[in-house]
Amino acid sequence: MFDWHELLQPQFYIENGGLWLLLFIIFAETGLLVGFFFPGDSLLFVAGIFSNKLIDYLYDTTHVSDFVSLLILVALCSIAGIVGNFAGYWFGRKIGPAMFSWPDKLLFKHRYLVQAKEFYDKHGGGAIVFARFLPIVRTFAPIVAGIVGMEKKTFVAFNIIGSIAWVSSMLMAGHYLYKFFLEHYQFDLTQHLEIIVLGIVFITTAPVLVKIFTKEKNKPTV
């Protein structure tokens, strides 16, 4: 029986959509406006645990080392993230400036765009890299880069670096932490994915929440 809360669980996408759905979500979260609600960080972490299962969609991994399968998954997810950011950048160049006058809608909140712009203004090109590790912000950062007319060559460099850094760190953390705890402590992370996912969500969203609440607290009263 399907339950809507399953959409917030990374393992749901891996078990029901496999490699191709994983790649689409990575693309959507970094390139489509509606992708900000996808569990990107936790999804990649869990994908690292199930890397062999995911690569089995391409070929039989029985006689292939875990490391090779993991590298292939890193490469594929990195490409999806790079292409996704390019889509967001192109979108920002084409119709981005008008977005600041858009009213709030179900799948679009003006404050998300403003937060991404403030983050970009503060960190410049490095924001494209940093934003990869921040939920919501990573969806809007490439769009803002397009809006402000960031030089294409500069964007390409930061886009590639950011995608590889984000994807490889999350996938490898999931893959090797799973093996470490299983081999040394007989502790199976797959039996505690909900707690792990909540921890990842808290860690990755904490900087954004602190910024929002700090800004609200310091807002001058009339």
KEGU-438334 format. One record per residue (C-alpha): residue number from 1; residue in three letters; x, y, z. Coordinates in Angstrom, 3 decimals. Layout:
! KEGU-438334
+-----+------+----------+----------+----------+
:  nr : rest :        x :        y :        z :
+-----+------+----------+----------+----------+
: NUM :  Ala :        X :        Y :        Z :
...
+-----+------+----------+----------+----------+
This chain:
! KEGU-438334
+-----+------+----------+----------+----------+
:  nr : rest :        x :        y :        z :
+-----+------+----------+----------+----------+
:   1 :  Met :    0.000 :    0.000 :    0.000 :
:   2 :  Phe :    1.561 :    3.286 :   -1.124 :
:   3 :  Asp :    2.060 :    5.976 :    1.525 :
:   4 :  Trp :    2.903 :    9.556 :    0.533 :
:   5 :  His :    5.557 :    9.854 :    3.223 :
:   6 :  Glu :    7.587 :    7.286 :    1.257 :
:   7 :  Leu :    8.419 :   10.064 :   -1.216 :
:   8 :  Leu :   10.644 :   11.560 :    1.486 :
:   9 :  Gln :   12.598 :    8.327 :    1.869 :
:  10 :  Pro :   15.617 :    7.923 :   -0.450 :
:  11 :  Gln :   15.380 :    4.139 :   -0.492 :
:  12 :  Phe :   11.925 :    4.413 :   -2.067 :
:  13 :  Tyr :   13.418 :    5.923 :   -5.238 :
:  14 :  Ile :   16.246 :    3.409 :   -5.367 :
:  15 :  Glu :   13.999 :    0.397 :   -4.842 :
:  16 :  Asn :   11.312 :    1.524 :   -7.301 :
:  17 :  Gly :   13.218 :    3.501 :   -9.921 :
:  18 :  Gly :   16.790 :    2.291 :   -9.699 :
:  19 :  Leu :   19.680 :    3.976 :  -11.480 :
:  20 :  Trp :   17.649 :    5.901 :  -14.057 :
:  21 :  Leu :   15.342 :    7.519 :  -11.526 :
:  22 :  Leu :   18.362 :    8.389 :   -9.380 :
:  23 :  Leu :   20.014 :   10.175 :  -12.308 :
:  24 :  Phe :   16.805 :   12.023 :  -13.168 :
:  25 :  Ile :   16.389 :   13.233 :   -9.570 :
:  26 :  Ile :   19.985 :   14.507 :   -9.450 :
:  27 :  Phe :   19.340 :   16.349 :  -12.706 :
:  28 :  Ala :   15.984 :   17.720 :  -11.537 :
:  29 :  Glu :   17.189 :   18.908 :   -8.132 :
:  30 :  Thr :   20.016 :   20.885 :   -9.686 :
:  31 :  Gly :   18.280 :   22.066 :  -12.844 :
:  32 :  Leu :   14.498 :   22.262 :  -12.473 :
:  33 :  Leu :   12.569 :   24.656 :  -10.253 :
:  34 :  Val :   10.327 :   21.868 :   -8.972 :
:  35 :  Gly :   13.333 :   19.769 :   -7.947 :
:  36 :  Phe :   14.090 :   21.563 :   -4.680 :
:  37 :  Phe :   12.021 :   19.121 :   -2.598 :
:  38 :  Phe :   13.958 :   16.017 :   -3.674 :
:  39 :  Pro :   16.208 :   14.438 :   -0.963 :
:  40 :  Gly :   19.447 :   14.934 :   -2.902 :
:  41 :  Asp :   22.084 :   14.557 :   -0.151 :
:  42 :  Ser :   20.463 :   11.624 :    1.615 :
:  43 :  Leu :   19.595 :   10.008 :   -1.718 :
:  44 :  Leu :   23.235 :   10.041 :   -2.807 :
:  45 :  Phe :   24.358 :    8.737 :    0.581 :
:  46 :  Val :   21.935 :    5.814 :    0.388 :
:  47 :  Ala :   22.859 :    5.266 :   -3.277 :
:  48 :  Gly :   26.461 :    4.824 :   -2.157 :
:  49 :  Ile :   25.347 :    1.968 :    0.096 :
:  50 :  Phe :   23.511 :    0.291 :   -2.794 :
:  51 :  Ser :   26.068 :    1.188 :   -5.493 :
:  52 :  Asn :   26.462 :   -2.391 :   -6.752 :
:  53 :  Lys :   22.702 :   -2.871 :   -6.969 :
:  54 :  Leu :   22.350 :    0.336 :   -8.972 :
:  55 :  Ile :   25.159 :   -0.455 :  -11.412 :
:  56 :  Asp :   23.572 :   -3.883 :  -11.966 :
:  57 :  Tyr :   21.101 :   -1.968 :  -14.122 :
:  58 :  Leu :   23.980 :   -1.511 :  -16.594 :
:  59 :  Tyr :   25.849 :   -4.809 :  -16.332 :
:  60 :  Asp :   26.506 :   -7.760 :  -14.027 :
:  61 :  Thr :   28.793 :   -6.576 :  -11.213 :
:  62 :  Thr :   29.572 :  -10.072 :   -9.935 :
:  63 :  His :   33.110 :  -10.004 :  -11.332 :
:  64 :  Val :   33.699 :   -6.266 :  -10.961 :
:  65 :  Ser :   35.222 :   -4.661 :   -7.868 :
:  66 :  Asp :   33.140 :   -2.422 :   -5.608 :
:  67 :  Phe :   35.512 :    0.448 :   -6.312 :
:  68 :  Val :   34.960 :    0.279 :  -10.084 :
:  69 :  Ser :   31.180 :    0.160 :   -9.651 :
:  70 :  Leu :   31.356 :    3.123 :   -7.287 :
:  71 :  Leu :   33.486 :    5.135 :   -9.723 :
:  72 :  Ile :   31.005 :    4.480 :  -12.535 :
:  73 :  Leu :   28.151 :    5.621 :  -10.302 :
:  74 :  Val :   30.101 :    8.754 :   -9.326 :
:  75 :  Ala :   30.732 :    9.533 :  -12.994 :
:  76 :  Leu :   27.097 :    9.071 :  -14.025 :
:  77 :  Cys :   25.678 :   11.100 :  -11.125 :
:  78 :  Ser :   28.270 :   13.841 :  -11.652 :
:  79 :  Ile :   27.267 :   14.138 :  -15.293 :
:  80 :  Ala :   23.585 :   14.325 :  -14.297 :
:  81 :  Gly :   24.408 :   17.101 :  -11.836 :
:  82 :  Ile :   26.497 :   19.016 :  -14.368 :
:  83 :  Val :   23.804 :   18.822 :  -17.034 :
:  84 :  Gly :   21.184 :   19.814 :  -14.459 :
:  85 :  Asn :   23.090 :   22.955 :  -13.496 :
:  86 :  Phe :   23.531 :   23.844 :  -17.162 :
:  87 :  Ala :   19.766 :   23.616 :  -17.584 :
:  88 :  Gly :   19.267 :   25.943 :  -14.620 :
:  89 :  Tyr :   21.892 :   28.370 :  -15.919 :
:  90 :  Trp :   20.290 :   28.441 :  -19.374 :
:  91 :  Phe :   16.879 :   28.978 :  -17.793 :
:  92 :  Gly :   18.263 :   31.873 :  -15.767 :
:  93 :  Arg :   19.790 :   33.498 :  -18.845 :
:  94 :  Lys :   16.533 :   33.233 :  -20.782 :
:  95 :  Ile :   13.744 :   34.142 :  -18.384 :
:  96 :  Gly :   15.390 :   34.444 :  -14.977 :
:  97 :  Pro :   15.178 :   38.228 :  -14.504 :
:  98 :  Ala :   11.389 :   38.122 :  -14.695 :
:  99 :  Met :   11.247 :   35.522 :  -11.906 :
: 100 :  Phe :   11.875 :   38.132 :   -9.226 :
: 101 :  Ser :    8.450 :   39.592 :   -9.968 :
: 102 :  Trp :    6.659 :   36.236 :   -9.922 :
: 103 :  Pro :    4.100 :   35.716 :   -7.121 :
: 104 :  Asp :    4.459 :   32.784 :   -4.746 :
: 105 :  Lys :    2.954 :   29.559 :   -6.038 :
: 106 :  Leu :    2.682 :   25.986 :   -4.840 :
: 107 :  Leu :    6.034 :   24.963 :   -6.362 :
: 108 :  Phe :    7.694 :   28.370 :   -6.366 :
: 109 :  Lys :    8.533 :   30.560 :   -3.399 :
: 110 :  His :   10.062 :   33.989 :   -3.983 :
: 111 :  Arg :   12.111 :   33.763 :   -0.782 :
: 112 :  Tyr :   14.015 :   30.733 :   -2.126 :
: 113 :  Leu :   15.207 :   32.774 :   -5.077 :
: 114 :  Val :   16.163 :   35.712 :   -2.849 :
: 115 :  Gln :   18.111 :   33.432 :   -0.495 :
: 116 :  Ala :   20.007 :   31.937 :   -3.420 :
: 117 :  Lys :   20.848 :   35.394 :   -4.787 :
: 118 :  Glu :   22.133 :   36.587 :   -1.403 :
: 119 :  Phe :   24.260 :   33.453 :   -1.130 :
: 120 :  Tyr :   25.618 :   34.018 :   -4.645 :
: 121 :  Asp :   26.345 :   37.723 :   -4.008 :
: 122 :  Lys :   28.314 :   36.818 :   -0.900 :
: 123 :  His :   30.403 :   33.976 :   -2.322 :
: 124 :  Gly :   30.599 :   34.794 :   -6.036 :
: 125 :  Gly :   31.549 :   31.929 :   -8.342 :
: 126 :  Gly :   32.351 :   29.727 :   -5.371 :
: 127 :  Ala :   28.643 :   29.745 :   -4.581 :
: 128 :  Ile :   28.122 :   27.294 :   -7.436 :
: 129 :  Val :   30.352 :   24.848 :   -5.545 :
: 130 :  Phe :   29.094 :   25.619 :   -2.024 :
: 131 :  Ala :   25.449 :   25.558 :   -3.093 :
: 132 :  Arg :   25.740 :   21.903 :   -4.083 :
: 133 :  Phe :   25.835 :   21.025 :   -0.396 :
: 134 :  Leu :   22.829 :   23.158 :    0.588 :
: 135 :  Pro :   19.280 :   21.928 :   -0.051 :
: 136 :  Ile :   16.992 :   24.357 :   -1.892 :
: 137 :  Val :   19.896 :   26.753 :   -2.555 :
: 138 :  Arg :   21.512 :   24.308 :   -4.994 :
: 139 :  Thr :   18.339 :   24.342 :   -7.103 :
: 140 :  Phe :   18.322 :   28.115 :   -7.517 :
: 141 :  Ala :   22.059 :   28.921 :   -7.548 :
: 142 :  Pro :   22.635 :   28.096 :  -11.262 :
: 143 :  Ile :   19.491 :   30.035 :  -12.172 :
: 144 :  Val :   20.803 :   33.067 :  -10.287 :
: 145 :  Ala :   24.170 :   32.647 :  -12.027 :
: 146 :  Gly :   22.316 :   32.912 :  -15.321 :
: 147 :  Ile :   20.290 :   35.895 :  -14.137 :
: 148 :  Val :   23.360 :   37.920 :  -13.148 :
: 149 :  Gly :   25.144 :   36.951 :  -16.364 :
: 150 :  Met :   28.020 :   34.937 :  -14.946 :
: 151 :  Glu :   30.649 :   34.280 :  -17.607 :
: 152 :  Lys :   30.009 :   30.922 :  -19.231 :
: 153 :  Lys :   33.594 :   29.663 :  -18.926 :
: 154 :  Thr :   33.661 :   30.493 :  -15.228 :
: 155 :  Phe :   30.320 :   28.804 :  -14.669 :
: 156 :  Val :   31.492 :   25.676 :  -16.516 :
: 157 :  Ala :   34.549 :   25.354 :  -14.259 :
: 158 :  Phe :   32.685 :   25.836 :  -10.979 :
: 159 :  Asn :   29.822 :   23.651 :  -12.176 :
: 160 :  Ile :   32.077 :   20.677 :  -12.927 :
: 161 :  Ile :   34.079 :   21.046 :   -9.706 :
: 162 :  Gly :   30.957 :   21.442 :   -7.587 :
: 163 :  Ser :   29.128 :   18.483 :   -9.068 :
: 164 :  Ile :   32.058 :   16.082 :   -8.739 :
: 165 :  Ala :   32.805 :   17.235 :   -5.178 :
: 166 :  Trp :   29.177 :   16.888 :   -4.048 :
: 167 :  Val :   28.441 :   13.574 :   -5.736 :
: 168 :  Ser :   31.714 :   11.843 :   -4.865 :
: 169 :  Ser :   31.682 :   12.924 :   -1.199 :
: 170 :  Met :   28.088 :   11.773 :   -0.617 :
: 171 :  Leu :   28.356 :    8.498 :   -2.537 :
: 172 :  Met :   31.700 :    7.529 :   -1.030 :
: 173 :  Ala :   30.564 :    8.463 :    2.476 :
: 174 :  Gly :   27.579 :    6.153 :    2.162 :
: 175 :  His :   29.539 :    3.337 :    0.540 :
: 176 :  Tyr :   32.544 :    3.265 :    2.870 :
: 177 :  Leu :   30.759 :    4.119 :    6.116 :
: 178 :  Tyr :   28.376 :    1.232 :    5.445 :
: 179 :  Lys :   31.295 :   -1.175 :    4.927 :
: 180 :  Phe :   33.231 :    0.201 :    7.908 :
: 181 :  Phe :   30.406 :   -0.191 :   10.427 :
: 182 :  Leu :   29.415 :   -3.584 :    9.047 :
: 183 :  Glu :   32.933 :   -5.031 :    9.115 :
: 184 :  His :   34.127 :   -3.556 :   12.427 :
: 185 :  Tyr :   30.951 :   -3.363 :   14.502 :
: 186 :  Gln :   28.504 :   -5.691 :   12.670 :
: 187 :  Phe :   26.201 :   -2.673 :   12.495 :
: 188 :  Asp :   24.054 :   -2.645 :    9.358 :
: 189 :  Leu :   23.267 :    0.920 :    8.301 :
: 190 :  Thr :   20.523 :   -0.298 :    5.974 :
: 191 :  Gln :   18.489 :   -1.238 :    9.056 :
: 192 :  His :   18.604 :    2.341 :   10.344 :
: 193 :  Leu :   18.196 :    4.402 :    7.180 :
: 194 :  Glu :   15.387 :    6.587 :    8.525 :
: 195 :  Ile :   17.534 :    7.829 :   11.419 :
: 196 :  Ile :   20.532 :    8.332 :    9.128 :
: 197 :  Val :   18.455 :   10.270 :    6.602 :
: 198 :  Leu :   17.053 :   12.510 :    9.339 :
: 199 :  Gly :   20.602 :   13.175 :   10.525 :
: 200 :  Ile :   21.777 :   14.101 :    7.031 :
: 201 :  Val :   18.758 :   16.361 :    6.484 :
: 202 :  Phe :   19.437 :   18.118 :    9.795 :
: 203 :  Ile :   23.139 :   18.626 :    9.075 :
: 204 :  Thr :   22.609 :   19.930 :    5.535 :
: 205 :  Thr :   19.644 :   22.182 :    6.308 :
: 206 :  Ala :   20.975 :   23.597 :    9.590 :
: 207 :  Pro :   23.040 :   26.377 :    7.893 :
: 208 :  Val :   20.025 :   27.484 :    5.858 :
: 209 :  Leu :   17.702 :   27.456 :    8.874 :
: 210 :  Val :   20.194 :   29.372 :   11.014 :
: 211 :  Lys :   20.516 :   32.007 :    8.312 :
: 212 :  Ile :   16.735 :   32.349 :    7.961 :
: 213 :  Phe :   16.016 :   32.614 :   11.686 :
: 214 :  Thr :   18.987 :   34.901 :   12.305 :
: 215 :  Lys :   17.787 :   37.196 :    9.561 :
: 216 :  Glu :   14.253 :   37.232 :   10.991 :
: 217 :  Lys :   15.579 :   37.953 :   14.485 :
: 218 :  Asn :   17.737 :   40.835 :   13.300 :
: 219 :  Lys :   15.012 :   42.336 :   11.115 :
: 220 :  Pro :   14.259 :   45.873 :   12.368 :
: 221 :  Thr :   10.831 :   46.383 :   13.851 :
: 222 :  Val :    8.632 :   49.217 :   12.650 :
+-----+------+----------+----------+----------+
